[in-house]
Amino acid sequence: MADITPGQAYGFFTDTSVCIGCKACEVACKEWNQLPGHEPAFGDGYDNTGVLDAENWRHVQFIDRVPDEASTAGQGKAWLMMSDVCKHCTHASCLEVCPTGAIIRTEFDTVYIQPSVCNGCRDCIAACPYGVIEMDKNKGVAQKCTLCYDRLQGGLEPACAKACPTQSIQFGPVIELRQRAEERVNKLHDQGVTEARLYGADESVYGGLNAFFLLMDKPEVYGLPDAANAVLPKRNNVGGYLTTLVTAALGVIGGLIALRRRREPSVEPGAPPPDDIATPAAVPAKVGGDAS
């Protein structure tokens, strides 16, 4: 592998067509980052990790698409496997909403949460469209994959990519990985594997992902939003701001009208108007008469 040079965008190309579900990536990630993981529970099955969270920065999905009917004999279908991870989005919504500046973009164009700056507000958790970030209950801070930032600084590739025995997880400059991914998907198409497709390798999904995938089925099957639903959040939404301002102005006007009505004296049915009851001229005359 070429030297890791700051100033370039680095990431992952995960080729799910060669993933064997061995979980070596999960083990390597936990060992290097000292993540305890969760206690195993009866009935976990193959996918015992469950989801990405504060203690699981890699999650090998096992998706059963073999038909239940015995007569079909599988029809050539098999389980889908994918090692999921933080996407290190080109336009990271978690970074956009962080109020303390705890989430930064590193010199390798990766998205990194600084534990010493995180205040545990959970804004990033709500903003992430992939459900990657979660709170560490012991540390009180948000955590996710760092793309082994400390290893990159030392010129080492991430632990998960290093441990993968089938090169399903490939690490390198994003530009090179995208070219490699295009060649791979074209090769699969030439072999008749028409369902193979790239996810996140271009700008159609949240502006592009620095950790993208070659999938063997539709994104929804893997629990990923498709291009039609992967809409970037807009902080500078002019239309939204105008709507908010108009709504606020109408609210202020309505409040002033309600306040004015509350200050007006109430008049009983059939009673004369307030001006007929007492006028500025009549009040002094009445006071003087009482005094004599």
C-alpha positions as CSV (number, residue, x, y, z in Angstrom):
1,M,0.0,0.0,0.0
2,A,1.2,3.5,-0.8
3,D,2.3,5.9,1.9
4,I,-0.6,7.7,3.7
5,T,-0.3,11.4,2.9
6,P,-2.2,14.1,4.8
7,G,-4.2,16.4,2.5
8,Q,-5.8,13.5,0.6
9,A,-9.3,12.0,1.1
10,Y,-9.0,8.4,2.5
11,G,-11.7,5.9,3.0
12,F,-13.1,2.4,2.6
13,F,-14.4,0.5,-0.4
14,T,-16.4,-2.5,1.0
15,D,-17.0,-5.2,-1.6
16,T,-19.9,-7.2,-0.2
17,S,-19.6,-9.8,-3.0
18,V,-16.6,-11.3,-1.3
19,C,-17.5,-10.9,2.3
20,I,-17.6,-14.2,4.1
21,G,-19.0,-13.0,7.4
22,C,-16.0,-14.0,9.4
23,K,-16.2,-10.9,11.6
24,A,-12.4,-10.5,11.6
25,C,-13.0,-6.8,11.0
26,E,-15.2,-6.5,14.2
27,V,-12.6,-8.3,16.3
28,A,-9.7,-6.2,15.0
29,C,-11.7,-3.0,15.5
30,K,-12.6,-3.8,19.1
31,E,-9.0,-4.9,20.0
32,W,-7.3,-1.8,18.5
33,N,-9.9,0.7,19.9
34,Q,-10.4,-1.2,23.2
35,L,-14.1,-1.5,22.8
36,P,-15.7,-3.9,25.2
37,G,-18.7,-4.8,23.0
38,H,-22.0,-6.2,24.4
39,E,-22.5,-9.3,26.4
40,P,-23.8,-12.2,24.2
41,A,-27.4,-13.2,24.7
42,F,-29.2,-16.4,23.9
43,G,-30.8,-16.3,20.4
44,D,-28.4,-13.8,19.0
45,G,-27.7,-15.9,15.9
46,Y,-25.1,-15.1,13.4
47,D,-25.7,-11.3,13.5
48,N,-25.0,-11.1,17.2
49,T,-23.7,-7.5,16.9
50,G,-27.1,-6.2,15.9
51,V,-26.3,-2.5,15.1
52,L,-23.6,0.1,14.9
53,D,-23.3,1.9,18.3
54,A,-20.8,3.3,20.8
55,E,-19.2,-0.2,21.3
56,N,-19.6,-1.6,17.8
57,W,-17.9,0.5,15.1
58,R,-18.0,-2.4,12.6
59,H,-21.1,-4.5,12.1
60,V,-21.3,-7.5,9.9
61,Q,-24.8,-7.9,8.6
62,F,-26.3,-11.3,7.8
63,I,-29.3,-10.9,5.5
64,D,-31.2,-14.1,4.7
65,R,-32.7,-13.9,1.2
66,V,-33.1,-17.7,0.6
67,P,-36.7,-18.5,-0.1
68,D,-38.5,-20.4,2.7
69,E,-40.2,-22.8,0.3
70,A,-38.3,-26.0,0.2
71,S,-39.3,-26.7,-3.3
72,T,-37.4,-23.8,-4.7
73,A,-34.1,-25.2,-3.3
74,G,-32.7,-21.7,-2.9
75,Q,-32.9,-20.9,-6.6
76,G,-29.2,-20.0,-6.5
77,K,-29.8,-17.3,-3.9
78,A,-27.6,-17.0,-0.8
79,W,-27.2,-14.9,2.3
80,L,-26.1,-11.3,1.8
81,M,-23.3,-10.2,4.1
82,M,-21.9,-6.7,4.6
83,S,-19.5,-5.2,7.0
84,D,-21.2,-1.9,7.8
85,V,-19.3,1.2,9.2
86,C,-19.5,5.0,9.5
87,K,-19.7,6.4,6.0
88,H,-17.5,9.5,6.7
89,C,-19.8,11.5,4.5
90,T,-18.5,14.2,2.2
91,H,-21.2,16.4,3.7
92,A,-21.5,15.1,7.2
93,S,-24.8,16.2,8.9
94,C,-23.4,15.2,12.3
95,L,-20.5,17.7,11.9
96,E,-22.9,20.4,10.8
97,V,-25.1,20.2,13.9
98,C,-22.4,19.8,16.5
99,P,-22.7,22.9,18.8
100,T,-19.3,22.5,20.4
101,G,-17.0,21.8,17.5
102,A,-16.3,18.3,18.8
103,I,-16.8,16.8,15.4
104,I,-14.1,17.7,12.9
105,R,-12.8,16.8,9.5
106,T,-9.3,15.5,9.8
107,E,-6.3,16.0,7.5
108,F,-7.3,12.7,5.9
109,D,-10.9,14.0,5.1
110,T,-12.4,11.7,7.7
111,V,-15.0,12.6,10.3
112,Y,-13.7,12.4,13.8
113,I,-15.4,13.0,17.2
114,Q,-13.1,14.6,19.8
115,P,-14.0,13.0,23.1
116,S,-12.5,15.9,25.1
117,V,-14.8,18.4,23.4
118,C,-18.0,16.4,23.2
119,N,-20.6,17.6,25.8
120,G,-23.0,14.7,25.2
121,C,-25.8,16.7,23.7
122,R,-26.8,13.9,21.2
123,D,-27.5,16.3,18.3
124,C,-25.2,14.3,16.1
125,I,-27.1,11.1,16.9
126,A,-30.3,12.7,15.7
127,A,-28.6,14.1,12.6
128,C,-26.9,10.9,11.3
129,P,-29.0,9.3,8.6
130,Y,-27.3,5.9,9.1
131,G,-27.7,5.5,12.8
132,V,-24.0,5.2,13.3
133,I,-23.4,7.4,16.3
134,E,-24.3,6.4,19.9
135,M,-23.6,7.6,23.4
136,D,-21.0,5.8,25.5
137,K,-22.8,5.4,28.8
138,N,-19.6,5.2,30.8
139,K,-17.7,8.1,29.2
140,G,-20.8,10.3,28.5
141,V,-19.7,11.1,25.0
142,A,-20.7,10.2,21.5
143,Q,-18.7,7.6,19.7
144,K,-18.3,6.0,16.3
145,C,-15.7,4.8,13.9
146,T,-12.7,7.1,13.7
147,L,-11.3,5.3,10.6
148,C,-8.4,4.5,13.0
149,Y,-7.3,8.1,13.0
150,D,-4.4,7.3,15.3
151,R,-3.2,4.6,13.0
152,L,-3.4,6.9,10.0
153,Q,-1.3,9.5,11.8
154,G,1.3,6.7,12.2
155,G,1.2,5.7,8.6
156,L,-0.8,2.5,9.2
157,E,-4.0,1.4,7.5
158,P,-7.1,0.9,9.7
159,A,-7.3,-2.3,11.7
160,C,-10.4,-3.7,10.0
161,A,-9.0,-3.5,6.5
162,K,-5.7,-5.0,7.7
163,A,-7.5,-8.0,9.2
164,C,-10.0,-8.7,6.3
165,P,-8.9,-12.0,4.8
166,T,-10.8,-11.6,1.5
167,Q,-10.1,-7.9,0.8
168,S,-13.8,-7.2,1.1
169,I,-12.7,-4.1,3.1
170,Q,-10.2,-2.1,1.0
171,F,-8.5,1.1,2.3
172,G,-6.9,3.9,0.3
173,P,-7.3,7.3,-1.3
174,V,-11.0,7.7,-2.2
175,I,-10.1,8.6,-5.8
176,E,-8.3,5.3,-6.3
177,L,-11.0,3.3,-4.5
178,R,-13.7,4.7,-6.8
179,Q,-11.8,3.7,-9.9
180,R,-11.2,0.2,-8.4
181,A,-14.9,-0.1,-7.5
182,E,-16.0,0.8,-11.0
183,E,-13.7,-1.8,-12.5
184,R,-15.0,-4.4,-10.0
185,V,-18.7,-3.7,-10.7
186,N,-18.1,-3.8,-14.5
187,K,-16.3,-7.1,-14.1
188,L,-19.3,-8.6,-12.2
189,H,-21.7,-7.3,-14.8
190,D,-19.7,-8.9,-17.6
191,Q,-20.0,-12.2,-15.6
192,G,-23.8,-11.8,-15.6
193,V,-24.1,-10.6,-12.0
194,T,-26.4,-7.8,-13.0
195,E,-27.6,-7.1,-9.4
196,A,-24.2,-5.7,-8.4
197,R,-24.2,-2.0,-7.9
198,L,-22.2,0.8,-6.2
199,Y,-23.6,2.7,-3.3
200,G,-22.2,6.1,-2.2
201,A,-19.4,6.1,-4.8
202,D,-20.8,9.2,-6.5
203,E,-22.6,12.4,-5.3
204,S,-26.1,10.9,-5.6
205,V,-26.1,9.7,-1.9
206,Y,-25.6,12.6,0.6
207,G,-23.1,14.2,-1.7
208,G,-20.8,11.1,-1.7
209,L,-19.5,8.8,0.9
210,N,-15.8,8.3,1.8
211,A,-16.8,4.8,2.9
212,F,-18.8,3.3,0.1
213,F,-20.0,-0.1,-0.9
214,L,-20.5,-2.6,-3.7
215,L,-23.9,-4.1,-3.0
216,M,-25.5,-7.3,-4.3
217,D,-29.1,-6.1,-4.0
218,K,-31.0,-2.8,-3.5
219,P,-29.8,-0.5,-0.8
220,E,-33.1,-0.9,1.1
221,V,-32.4,-4.6,1.6
222,Y,-29.3,-3.6,3.6
223,G,-31.2,-1.0,5.5
224,L,-29.6,1.9,3.5
225,P,-31.6,4.9,2.1
226,D,-31.6,4.9,-1.7
227,A,-30.6,7.9,-3.8
228,A,-34.1,9.2,-4.0
229,N,-34.4,9.4,-0.2
230,A,-30.8,10.4,0.6
231,V,-31.4,14.1,0.6
232,L,-28.8,16.4,2.2
233,P,-30.0,18.5,5.1
234,K,-29.8,22.2,4.3
235,R,-28.7,24.6,7.1
236,N,-29.1,27.7,4.8
237,N,-32.6,26.9,3.7
238,V,-33.9,30.2,2.4
239,G,-37.4,29.0,1.8
240,G,-37.6,27.5,5.2
241,Y,-36.3,30.7,6.8
242,L,-38.9,32.8,5.0
243,T,-41.7,30.5,6.1
244,T,-40.4,30.7,9.6
245,L,-40.2,34.5,9.5
246,V,-43.8,34.9,8.1
247,T,-45.1,32.5,10.7
248,A,-43.4,34.4,13.5
249,A,-44.7,37.7,12.2
250,L,-48.2,36.4,12.1
251,G,-47.8,35.1,15.6
252,V,-46.7,38.5,16.9
253,I,-49.6,40.3,15.2
254,G,-52.0,37.8,16.6
255,G,-50.5,38.3,20.1
256,L,-50.8,42.1,19.9
257,I,-54.5,41.9,18.8
258,A,-55.3,39.5,21.6
259,L,-53.5,41.8,24.1
260,R,-55.4,44.8,22.9
261,R,-58.7,43.1,23.2
262,R,-57.9,42.0,26.8
263,R,-57.2,45.6,27.8
264,E,-60.5,46.9,26.4
265,P,-63.3,47.2,29.1
266,S,-66.0,44.7,28.9
267,V,-69.6,46.0,28.2
268,E,-72.7,44.2,29.5
269,P,-75.4,43.5,27.0
270,G,-77.8,46.5,26.8
271,A,-75.5,48.8,28.8
272,P,-74.4,52.2,27.2
273,P,-71.0,52.5,25.7
274,P,-68.1,53.4,28.0
275,D,-67.9,57.0,26.6
276,D,-71.6,57.6,27.6
277,I,-71.0,56.5,31.2
278,A,-68.4,59.0,32.1
279,T,-66.8,61.7,29.9
280,P,-63.8,64.0,30.8
281,A,-66.1,67.0,31.1
282,A,-68.7,65.3,33.4
283,V,-66.2,63.9,36.0
284,P,-65.1,67.3,37.5
285,A,-68.7,68.6,37.7
286,K,-69.8,65.6,39.6
287,V,-66.9,65.8,42.0
288,G,-67.6,69.4,42.7
289,G,-71.3,68.8,43.4
290,D,-70.5,66.2,46.0
291,A,-68.1,68.5,47.8
292,S,-70.8,71.3,48.3
